[in-house]
Amino acid sequence: MRYLLSVVFGLAAAPAFAASGPFVSLQNTNFVVLLAFLVFVGVLIYFKVPGMVGGLLDKRAAAIRGELDEARALREEAQALLASYERKQKDVQAQADRIVATARDEAAKAAVLAKDEIRASVARRLASAEDQIASAQAAAIRDVRDRAITVAVRAAQDVIAAQMTAAQGNKLIDDAISEVEAKLH
C-alpha cells in the first residue's frame, strides 16, 4: 500500500515541480487538487469502498456466472428436447411410411381381387348365356320336331285315309285291340 501511495505522490508531484512558486501552498492549485484527491481516496479507503465495490463486483460476477449456468442448462435441456422431438418425428414419419405402404399393398390386393371377381362374374354370365342359348336351341329343335311330327302325322293320315277303305280300317282296329289284349294279359 505504501508503495502505491509513493507512486501516486510521485506522479502527482511531477507537474507541480514545473509550476512556479512553492509547491506546498494553498495558493498552488495543483497542491489543492492533490490534497483533495488524497482526502477523497482516504475517505474511500476508510469507509472500505474498494472492498464493497469488489464485493459488489464479485456478487455481480456470481450472478452472471449463475445466469450463464442456467442458460447453459436451459440450452442443454432444449437440445435434449429437440433431439427427442426429432426422434419422435422420425418415428412418426416411419410409421406414416409403413401405413402408406400397407395401404398401397392392400389397394393392390383389392384391385387384384376385384379383377378376379369381375373375371369370375363375366365367366358366370357367359356360362349362363351359353346355357340359355343351348336351352333355346333345344327348345327350337323340339318345336321343329313337334311340328315335323304333326305335319308327318297329318300327311300320313291324309295318305292312309285316301288309300284305305272302311273294311281295311276296321281290320286295323281289330288287330290293334287284339294286340293290346295280348300285351295287357
C-alpha positions in Angstrom: 0.0 0.0 0.0 2.8 2.4 0.8 4.4 1.6 -2.5 1.2 2.6 -4.2 1.0 5.9 -2.3 4.6 6.8 -3.1 3.9 6.2 -6.8 0.8 8.3 -6.7 2.6 11.1 -4.9 5.5 10.9 -7.4 3.2 11.1 -10.4 1.1 13.9 -8.8 4.2 15.9 -7.9 5.8 15.8 -11.3 3.7 18.5 -12.8 3.9 20.5 -9.6 7.7 20.9 -9.9 7.1 22.6 -13.2 4.9 25.2 -11.6 6.4 28.5 -10.3 6.4 29.3 -6.6 6.3 27.0 -3.6 4.5 23.7 -4.2 3.2 23.3 -0.6 1.0 26.3 -0.5 -2.8 26.7 -0.6 -2.2 29.2 -3.3 -1.0 26.4 -5.7 -4.0 24.8 -7.3 -2.1 21.7 -8.1 -1.4 21.2 -4.4 -5.0 21.8 -3.5 -6.2 19.3 -6.1 -3.6 16.8 -4.9 -4.8 17.3 -1.3 -8.5 16.9 -2.3 -7.7 13.8 -4.3 -5.8 12.2 -1.3 -8.6 13.1 1.1 -11.1 11.5 -1.3 -9.0 8.3 -1.7 -8.6 8.3 2.1 -12.3 8.6 2.7 -12.9 5.8 0.2 -10.4 3.6 2.0 -11.7 4.5 5.4 -15.2 3.5 4.5 -13.9 0.4 2.8 -15.4 1.4 -0.5 -12.9 -0.7 -2.6 -13.9 -3.8 -0.6 -17.6 -3.0 -1.1 -17.1 -2.3 -4.8 -15.1 -5.6 -5.0 -17.9 -7.4 -3.2 -20.5 -5.9 -5.4 -18.4 -6.9 -8.5 -18.0 -10.4 -7.0 -21.7 -10.6 -6.4 -22.4 -9.4 -9.9 -19.9 -11.9 -11.4 -21.5 -14.7 -9.3 -24.9 -13.6 -10.6 -23.7 -13.6 -14.2 -22.0 -16.9 -13.7 -25.3 -18.3 -12.3 -27.2 -16.9 -15.2 -24.7 -18.4 -17.6 -25.0 -21.8 -15.9 -28.8 -21.5 -16.0 -28.6 -20.6 -19.7 -26.3 -23.5 -20.4 -28.7 -25.8 -18.5 -31.6 -24.5 -20.5 -29.7 -24.9 -23.7 -28.9 -28.5 -22.9 -32.5 -29.1 -22.0 -33.6 -27.5 -25.2 -31.2 -29.6 -27.2 -32.4 -32.8 -25.4 -36.0 -31.8 -26.1 -35.1 -31.1 -29.8 -33.4 -34.4 -30.1 -36.5 -36.1 -28.5 -38.8 -34.3 -30.9 -36.6 -35.2 -33.9 -36.7 -38.9 -32.8 -40.5 -38.7 -32.4 -40.7 -37.1 -35.8 -38.6 -39.8 -37.4 -40.7 -42.5 -35.7 -43.9 -40.8 -36.9 -42.5 -40.5 -40.4 -41.5 -44.2 -40.4 -45.0 -45.1 -39.1 -46.6 -43.0 -41.8 -44.4 -44.6 -44.4 -45.5 -48.1 -43.1 -49.1 -47.0 -43.2 -48.8 -45.8 -46.8 -47.0 -48.9 -47.9 -49.7 -51.1 -46.2 -52.4 -49.1 -47.8 -50.8 -49.5 -51.2 -50.4 -53.2 -50.7 -54.0 -53.5 -49.6 -55.2 -51.4 -52.6 -53.1 -53.6 -55.0 -54.6 -56.8 -53.4 -58.1 -55.3 -53.5 -57.6 -54.5 -57.2 -56.4 -58.0 -58.0 -59.3 -59.4 -56.0 -61.7 -57.1 -57.9 -60.3 -58.2 -61.2 -60.6 -61.8 -60.3 -64.2 -61.3 -59.1 -65.0 -59.4 -62.4 -63.5 -62.3 -64.4 -65.5 -64.9 -62.4 -68.7 -62.8 -62.9 -68.0 -62.5 -66.6 -67.4 -66.2 -66.8 -70.6 -67.0 -64.9 -72.6 -64.7 -67.2 -71.0 -66.2 -70.3 -71.8 -69.7 -69.0 -75.4 -68.6 -68.2 -75.7 -67.1 -71.6 -74.4 -70.2 -73.3 -76.8 -72.3 -71.2 -79.7 -70.1 -72.3 -78.5 -70.3 -75.9 -78.3 -74.2 -75.6 -81.8 -74.3 -73.9 -83.2 -72.0 -76.6 -81.6 -74.2 -79.3 -83.0 -77.4 -77.7 -86.5 -75.8 -77.4 -86.3 -74.7 -81.1 -85.3 -78.2 -82.1 -88.2 -79.7 -80.1 -90.6 -77.2 -81.6 -89.3 -78.1 -85.1 -89.6 -81.8 -84.3 -93.0 -81.5 -82.9 -94.2 -79.6 -85.9 -92.5 -82.0 -88.2 -94.2 -84.9 -86.4 -97.6 -83.1 -86.5 -97.1 -82.5 -90.2 -96.0 -86.0 -90.8 -98.9 -87.4 -88.9 -101.4 -85.3 -90.8 -99.7 -86.2 -94.1 -99.8 -89.9 -93.1 -103.4 -89.6 -92.0 -104.3 -88.0 -95.3 -102.4 -90.7 -97.3 -103.8 -93.5 -95.2 -107.3 -92.1 -95.4 -107.0 -91.7 -99.1 -105.7 -95.3 -99.7 -107.6 -97.2 -97.0 -111.1 -98.4 -97.3 -113.6 -98.8 -94.4 -113.1 -102.6 -94.3 -109.3 -102.2 -94.0 -109.8 -99.6 -91.2 -112.0 -102.0 -89.2 -109.5 -104.7 -89.7 -106.6 -102.5 -88.4 -108.7 -101.5 -85.3 -109.5 -105.2 -84.5 -105.7 -106.1 -84.9 -104.8 -103.2 -82.6 -107.3 -104.3 -79.9 -106.1 -107.9 -80.0 -102.5 -106.7 -79.8 -103.4 -104.6 -76.7 -105.2 -107.5 -75.1 -102.2 -109.8 -75.7 -99.8 -107.3 -74.1 -102.0 -106.5 -71.1 -102.6 -110.2 -70.2 
